[in-house]
Structures are given as C-alpha cells and as structure tokens.
C-alpha cells in the first residue's frame, strides 16, 4: 500500500491512474438488493463514517447529511445527479484532501476558500505572480532564479538564486517526479542529493529565503529530507494518529524526528515564505521547519490539510479520498483547517502585479536586515 497520498488534486489523478486506485478498503454494504447508485451512496457515506478524522473539528453532522440526501438516491438517478449529491455532501468540509473522481470525466475537490486563489484565479495571473517574485528578487540584488531538478508540469524541482550575503530557494512540490513519488524514501534521498548540490553553490551566504508558497504537497519523507539540511541536532518534527474506531478513537502516536542531513547542514537564518496554497506535505514542511532555531515564517498560514489521503473505490468505479489522520506539531497542537501559523502575516494581492513588487519578499528582506543589525556587535 502506498504510504503517502497527500498530494493536492492537481496530482491526485496521476496517482490514482495507477496501482493505488483502490488502496484502502471501502465499507461493506449488507443489503444486496440495493441498486448500483444506492450501494455507491451507502459505501460513500459509511466509509466516511468509519474513517474520517475531523467531523468535530469541521463541525459536520454526518448523520444529518445521510438523512438529508439518502431519500434522493434511487435506482433511476443519473450519474450526474449522484455526483452532484455526493459533492454537495462533502463540500462543507472544506478539506482539499476530499476528492471524488469519475475516471476520465470529472472530479470534485472539497476546497477551502483561498485568499491567494481569489487574488490570482487563473494560470495566467499565477504565472505573472512568479515573474513578479523573480523581478522583486533581482531588484533586491539577487541573481535571476534558475531551476534545477526534474520537471513536473513544466516546473523544476527547485529554483535558487543568491545575492552577496543571502540566498533564495523555492520549492514548489514535495516529490521529485512521477517516477519516484511511489517510493517515498528513494524520492527523499534523491531530493536531498539535489538540494545538497544547490547548497554547495550557495556556500558562504548568511541567510536563505525558503519559498514554499503554492507548494502542492507530496511526501512527508521529502519534507524531512529538506528540513534535515537546516537542522543542527535531532529534533522532534511532528506526531500523527490514525482513526481506528469512533469519531474520537485513534491509534497510537507515531513520532517523526528531524535528523541533521547532508555534509554541512545550513546554520544561518532562514526566512520561510508560505501562503494558503502551501498544502499537504507543504503544510508539514512548514510545520516542522518552524520548530528549528533561526527559522521565521513570513506570509500567510498554510492551507491546513496534513493527513495522508485514504483512497477507496465506490461500487460504480468512482474513486474517492478522505483525511483519516490527525497531525500534531512538536508541542502536540493540531493545525488541521487552520494551517501552520506564520510569525509575520503578509499577503499577496492582485495589486502586487500592478506595482511589480512582492510584499512578502520585501518583508522577508526587512526581517533579515533587522536580524543582522540586532546581532551586530555594539
């Protein structure tokens, strides 16, 4: 069974096209006389009832949802109507790890409203956003960022640049490639080797701007491979539990630790840039980096969907995912739905494109200057 399915829906269909389409058991339906649409509804509802981890946190009355919608499903309901009903049932969860896929036709994600996506609603505006980020860096004395590592959807794994004193490193996903995502440990080792080569080129800098805005997620192992390059000692990163029974019944805690990795872990200041599209394993990366000394988070809270995705298949062949785990930071705080909090809130808006300046980069540079000035000898 694939250990981690925590990638946003932009990559979810890729994973589910392969061997993991029905990686977890769906609930059994005892009534053998039900029609296919009715069985699919019952399996959908019961599998959430048995496995979803956040009914209370997200204030969802799942029993009421059954009462409201079950009578609308019968043998004659169309696929479109059934899809609409299931989507409406889970839409209020606002959990981007809840997905419904009709293979080859359509999909629904129970998305949480996003400030960033409201301000940059299409691919064109988001492309302009990154052009604006790069130009802001250049004006601050950084070189033009260059990409390194395998491409996914036309984007390299890492982008980096440097100025005389500082460096900039962008990580847009937490997996190396489609070929390695199913092998998290191999993927993490490869990511670490590529990052080590980047850090070698950045030797001598006093601080790094680590930009994980719009990180689409991937593997926790990848996140730990990154964090290990900034750790000076073994440090608890996070804990997690998997739901095993009733709504509040969970299995034993699984503790994860950041280990110093690479020949020379970076020991300077790190300003981590996040926003509300830093998701899934990106959420985790921000959360575990926040426990390290010399790390400051600037931007906006991350999206807040930490759990691995529990994927299962309905009797009609549709594929579904849900969140069945609770993640906690090193202090046993669960940030599900809220996202990893930042130390300094700075949000991007569409007006940034008109001004041609990234206020998050501006705030990060000011923060670094303040840190440098306050640490200078008097």
C-alpha positions as semicolon CSV with decimal commas, in nm:
position;residue;x (nm);y (nm);z (nm)
1;X;0,000;0,000;0,000
2;X;0,135;0,342;-0,090
3;X;0,233;0,507;0,237
4;X;0,159;0,868;0,144
5;X;-0,120;1,006;-0,076
6;X;-0,112;1,363;0,044
7;X;-0,075;1,550;-0,284
8;X;-0,329;1,806;-0,387
9;X;-0,581;1,712;-0,651
10;X;-0,365;1,863;-0,925
11;X;-0,157;1,544;-0,887
12;X;-0,420;1,317;-0,732
13;X;-0,548;1,193;-1,069
14;X;-0,197;1,093;-1,170
15;X;-0,156;0,877;-0,860
16;X;-0,500;0,725;-0,893
17;X;-0,441;0,625;-1,254
18;X;-0,207;0,355;-1,127
19;X;-0,186;0,073;-0,879
20;X;-0,320;0,271;-0,582
21;X;-0,670;0,338;-0,722
22;X;-0,831;0,122;-0,454
23;X;-0,554;0,111;-0,198
24;X;-0,783;0,105;0,107
25;X;-1,097;-0,098;0,176
26;X;-1,432;0,069;0,134
27;X;-1,714;-0,001;0,378
28;X;-1,924;-0,311;0,318
29;X;-2,295;-0,281;0,242
30;X;-2,510;-0,561;0,383
31;X;-2,823;-0,501;0,173
32;X;-2,760;-0,693;-0,150
33;X;-3,089;-0,576;-0,304
34;X;-2,979;-0,216;-0,344
35;X;-2,926;-0,074;-0,692
36;X;-2,577;0,032;-0,801
37;X;-2,636;0,404;-0,731
38;X;-2,778;0,322;-0,387
39;X;-2,490;0,092;-0,299
40;X;-2,244;0,358;-0,413
41;X;-2,411;0,617;-0,191
42;X;-2,414;0,384;0,108
43;X;-2,047;0,288;0,063
44;X;-1,954;0,655;0,026
45;X;-2,136;0,761;0,342
46;X;-2,028;0,463;0,554
47;X;-1,660;0,483;0,457
48;X;-1,652;0,846;0,569
49;X;-1,845;0,750;0,884
50;X;-1,584;0,484;0,966
51;X;-1,265;0,669;0,873
52;X;-1,288;1,049;0,851
53;X;-1,084;1,216;1,125
54;X;-1,235;1,563;1,160
55;X;-1,613;1,558;1,191
56;X;-1,598;1,750;1,520
57;X;-1,325;1,993;1,419
58;X;-1,503;2,083;1,096
59;X;-1,846;2,089;1,267
60;X;-2,001;1,832;1,033
61;X;-2,319;1,643;1,127
62;X;-2,267;1,339;0,905
63;X;-2,577;1,163;1,036
64;X;-2,788;1,462;0,931
65;X;-2,625;1,453;0,588
66;X;-2,744;1,095;0,547
67;X;-3,099;1,188;0,644
68;X;-3,100;1,486;0,410
69;X;-2,967;1,310;0,100
70;X;-3,039;0,936;0,115
71;X;-3,401;0,966;0,001
72;X;-3,289;1,147;-0,314
73;X;-3,093;0,844;-0,438
74;X;-3,271;0,554;-0,609
75;X;-3,216;0,309;-0,892
76;X;-3,307;0,566;-1,156
77;X;-3,083;0,852;-1,052
78;X;-2,841;0,971;-1,320
79;X;-2,466;0,967;-1,272
80;X;-2,460;1,347;-1,292
81;X;-2,721;1,379;-1,018
82;X;-2,544;1,129;-0,793
83;X;-2,214;1,308;-0,845
84;X;-2,381;1,637;-0,755
85;X;-2,531;1,491;-0,437
86;X;-2,203;1,341;-0,316
87;X;-2,023;1,666;-0,394
88;X;-2,278;1,871;-0,201
89;X;-2,249;1,636;0,094
90;X;-1,875;1,690;0,134
91;X;-1,842;2,046;0,006
92;X;-1,897;2,194;0,355
93;X;-1,595;2,003;0,488
94;X;-1,363;2,249;0,309
95;X;-1,096;1,978;0,313
96;X;-0,887;1,968;-0,005
97;X;-0,796;1,606;0,066
98;X;-1,156;1,507;-0,003
99;X;-1,181;1,422;-0,371
100;X;-1,438;1,247;-0,590
101;X;-1,321;1,130;-0,932
102;X;-1,524;0,992;-1,219
103;X;-1,227;0,845;-1,409
104;X;-1,162;1,022;-1,735
105;X;-1,460;1,254;-1,697
106;X;-1,465;1,489;-1,399
107;X;-1,361;1,547;-1,042
108;X;-1,468;1,738;-0,735
109;X;-1,248;1,866;-0,453
110;X;-1,399;1,998;-0,129
111;X;-1,185;2,309;-0,149
112;X;-1,125;2,552;0,132
113;X;-1,171;2,917;0,023
114;X;-0,831;3,068;-0,058
115;X;-0,726;3,432;-0,044
116;X;-0,443;3,364;-0,287
117;X;-0,667;3,191;-0,540
118;X;-0,918;3,475;-0,520
119;X;-0,644;3,723;-0,597
120;X;-0,475;3,506;-0,863
121;X;-0,764;3,299;-1,003
122;X;-0,611;3,159;-1,323
123;X;-0,288;3,018;-1,459
124;X;-0,203;3,340;-1,639
125;X;-0,220;3,553;-1,324
126;X;-0,024;3,295;-1,126
127;X;0,246;3,289;-1,394
128;X;0,266;3,669;-1,369
129;X;0,290;3,630;-0,991
130;X;0,609;3,426;-1,015
131;X;0,753;3,664;-1,274
132;X;0,686;3,944;-1,024
133;X;0,856;3,744;-0,748
134;X;1,166;3,693;-0,961
135;X;1,186;4,059;-1,063
136;X;1,149;4,162;-0,697
137;X;1,444;3,943;-0,608
138;X;1,659;4,091;-0,883
139;X;1,581;4,444;-0,761
140;X;1,695;4,335;-0,415
141;X;2,033;4,232;-0,551
142;X;1,966;3,862;-0,611
143;X;2,057;3,688;-0,935
144;X;1,778;3,568;-1,161
145;X;1,648;3,239;-1,012
146;X;1,747;2,927;-1,206
147;X;1,579;2,588;-1,198
148;X;1,734;2,255;-1,111
149;X;1,597;1,902;-1,084
150;X;1,330;1,710;-1,277
151;X;1,033;1,899;-1,416
152;X;0,669;1,840;-1,327
153;X;0,409;2,030;-1,527
154;X;0,688;2,240;-1,672
155;X;0,843;2,341;-1,338
156;X;1,178;2,231;-1,197
157;X;1,202;2,080;-0,851
158;X;1,399;2,375;-0,707
159;X;1,469;2,733;-0,810
160;X;1,751;2,926;-0,649
161;X;1,949;3,247;-0,664
162;X;2,182;3,447;-0,442
163;X;2,292;3,795;-0,356
164;X;2,618;3,893;-0,190
165;X;2,501;3,785;0,156
166;X;2,178;3,591;0,113
167;X;2,020;3,318;-0,098
168;X;1,673;3,237;-0,224
169;X;1,539;2,881;-0,262
170;X;1,194;2,795;-0,399
171;X;1,034;2,452;-0,350
172;X;0,706;2,413;-0,538
173;X;0,635;2,048;-0,451
174;X;0,739;1,776;-0,206
175;X;0,818;1,497;-0,451
176;X;1,088;1,468;-0,715
177;X;0,899;1,312;-1,005
178;X;0,611;1,087;-1,104
179;X;0,858;0,802;-1,127
180;X;0,977;0,832;-0,766
181;X;0,663;0,953;-0,582
182;X;0,550;0,595;-0,511
183;X;0,882;0,527;-0,330
184;X;0,899;0,798;-0,062
185;X;1,238;0,701;0,081
186;X;1,401;0,686;-0,261
187;X;1,231;1,012;-0,353
188;X;1,357;1,182;-0,037
189;X;1,713;1,060;-0,088
190;X;1,715;1,193;-0,443
191;X;1,570;1,527;-0,329
192;X;1,839;1,550;-0,064
193;X;2,119;1,492;-0,315
194;X;1,982;1,760;-0,546
195;X;1,941;2,004;-0,258
196;X;2,296;1,932;-0,139
197;X;2,423;2,035;-0,483
198;X;2,224;2,359;-0,455
199;X;2,353;2,434;-0,105
200;X;2,708;2,379;-0,229
201;X;2,650;2,659;-0,480
202;X;2,511;2,877;-0,203
203;X;2,805;2,834;0,034
204;X;2,900;3,148;0,219
205;X;2,554;3,303;0,244
206;X;2,435;3,412;0,588
207;X;2,064;3,353;0,533
208;X;1,820;3,181;0,300
209;X;1,473;3,286;0,191
210;X;1,297;2,949;0,165
211;X;0,988;2,999;-0,053
212;X;0,722;2,727;-0,030
213;X;0,428;2,937;-0,141
214;X;0,191;2,733;-0,360
215;X;0,372;2,410;-0,273
216;X;0,132;2,140;-0,395
217;X;0,246;1,871;-0,149
218;X;0,389;1,523;-0,185
219;X;0,570;1,302;0,067
220;X;0,646;1,364;0,434
221;X;0,980;1,192;0,378
222;X;1,068;1,463;0,126
223;X;0,977;1,732;0,380
224;X;1,209;1,573;0,635
225;X;1,490;1,547;0,381
226;X;1,462;1,922;0,330
227;X;1,433;2,009;0,699
228;X;1,734;1,791;0,778
229;X;1,954;2,022;0,572
230;X;1,872;2,303;0,820
231;X;1,891;2,106;1,148
232;X;2,190;2,106;1,382
233;X;2,060;1,829;1,609
234;X;1,792;1,560;1,624
235;X;1,461;1,737;1,682
236;X;1,103;1,615;1,707
237;X;0,916;1,731;1,399
238;X;0,560;1,605;1,434
239;X;0,334;1,326;1,554
240;X;0,030;1,168;1,393
241;X;-0,253;0,928;1,474
242;X;-0,484;0,726;1,250
243;X;-0,852;0,693;1,327
244;X;-0,934;0,339;1,438
245;X;-1,286;0,344;1,582
246;X;-1,539;0,607;1,688
247;X;-1,510;0,971;1,590
248;X;-1,257;1,035;1,868
249;X;-1,085;0,695;1,873
250;X;-0,733;0,693;1,731
251;X;-0,439;0,459;1,728
252;X;-0,101;0,515;1,897
253;X;0,104;0,825;1,824
254;X;0,366;0,792;1,552
255;X;0,652;1,033;1,622
256;X;0,876;1,172;1,346
257;X;1,216;1,333;1,404
258;X;1,426;1,573;1,200
259;X;1,779;1,439;1,167
260;X;2,074;1,655;1,056
261;X;2,142;1,557;0,695
262;X;2,396;1,643;0,431
263;X;2,765;1,713;0,473
264;X;2,704;2,064;0,605
265;X;2,354;2,147;0,732
266;X;2,289;2,518;0,679
267;X;2,319;2,700;1,013
268;X;2,228;3,056;0,915
269;X;1,898;3,241;0,938
270;X;1,604;3,100;0,739
271;X;1,301;3,307;0,645
272;X;1,033;3,068;0,522
273;X;0,768;3,214;0,288
274;X;0,426;3,048;0,298
275;X;0,070;3,115;0,184
276;X;-0,270;2,947;0,195
277;X;-0,180;2,732;-0,104
278;X;0,115;2,574;0,077
279;X;-0,057;2,239;0,112
280;X;-0,040;1,885;0,245
281;X;0,326;1,780;0,272
282;X;0,393;2,152;0,219
283;X;0,188;2,212;0,535
284;X;0,405;1,954;0,708
285;X;0,730;2,107;0,581
286;X;0,632;2,448;0,717
287;X;0,521;2,296;1,047
288;X;0,840;2,101;1,109
289;X;1,069;2,383;0,993
290;X;0,900;2,614;1,243
291;X;1,044;2,413;1,534
292;X;1,402;2,477;1,426
293;X;1,606;2,761;1,570
294;X;1,679;3,051;1,336
295;X;1,364;2,984;1,127
296;X;1,099;3,257;1,087
297;X;0,777;3,212;0,889
298;X;0,653;3,508;0,683
299;X;0,344;3,527;0,463
300;X;0,011;3,359;0,537
301;X;-0,095;3,044;0,721
302;X;-0,062;2,731;0,513
303;X;-0,372;2,554;0,378
304;X;-0,414;2,311;0,669
305;X;-0,458;1,960;0,520
306;X;-0,192;1,740;0,679
307;X;-0,336;1,388;0,675
308;X;-0,239;1,119;0,430
309;X;-0,526;1,058;0,190
310;X;-0,732;0,745;0,248
311;X;-0,825;0,638;-0,105
312;X;-1,106;0,396;-0,183
313;X;-1,333;0,296;-0,470
314;X;-1,713;0,304;-0,489
315;X;-1,911;0,013;-0,637
316;X;-1,970;0,221;-0,952
317;X;-1,594;0,264;-1,008
318;X;-1,564;0,621;-0,885
319;X;-1,257;0,698;-0,678
320;X;-1,271;0,891;-0,351
321;X;-1,024;1,017;-0,093
322;X;-1,061;1,147;0,262
323;X;-0,847;1,253;0,559
324;X;-0,818;0,979;0,822
325;X;-0,526;1,104;1,034
326;X;-0,456;1,381;1,281
327;X;-0,119;1,551;1,261
328;X;0,031;1,742;1,556
329;X;0,330;1,971;1,578
330;X;0,614;1,911;1,825
331;X;0,400;2,061;2,103
332;X;0,102;1,838;2,018
333;X;-0,100;2,118;1,853
334;X;-0,320;2,018;1,559
335;X;-0,337;2,283;1,289
336;X;-0,584;2,100;1,064
337;X;-0,807;2,353;0,889
338;X;-0,608;2,648;1,030
339;X;-0,274;2,578;0,870
340;X;0,075;2,625;1,008
341;X;0,081;2,977;1,154
342;X;0,331;3,242;1,046
343;X;0,533;3,476;1,265
344;X;0,461;3,773;1,038
345;X;0,145;3,797;0,827
346;X;0,195;3,943;0,479
347;X;-0,049;3,858;0,199
348;X;-0,011;3,891;-0,173
349;X;-0,285;4,065;-0,371
350;X;-0,353;4,120;-0,738
351;X;-0,232;4,479;-0,697
352;X;0,118;4,342;-0,647
353;X;0,128;4,270;-1,020
354;X;0,050;4,632;-1,098
355;X;0,317;4,755;-0,858
356;X;0,562;4,492;-0,980
357;X;0,677;4,425;-0,626
358;X;0,631;4,127;-0,391
359;X;0,547;4,249;-0,038
360;X;0,637;3,908;0,108
361;X;0,991;3,932;-0,032
362;X;1,007;4,291;0,090
363;X;0,904;4,189;0,442
364;X;1,147;3,895;0,446
365;X;1,440;4,117;0,344
366;X;1,348;4,375;0,608
367;X;1,335;4,095;0,865
368;X;1,682;3,977;0,766
369;X;1,822;4,328;0,788
370;X;1,671;4,368;1,133
371;X;1,821;4,037;1,247
372;X;2,161;4,130;1,108
373;X;2,156;4,474;1,269
374;X;2,041;4,343;1,606
375;X;2,315;4,077;1,608
376;X;2,595;4,316;1,504
377;X;2,849;4,400;1,775
378;X;2,789;4,734;1,953
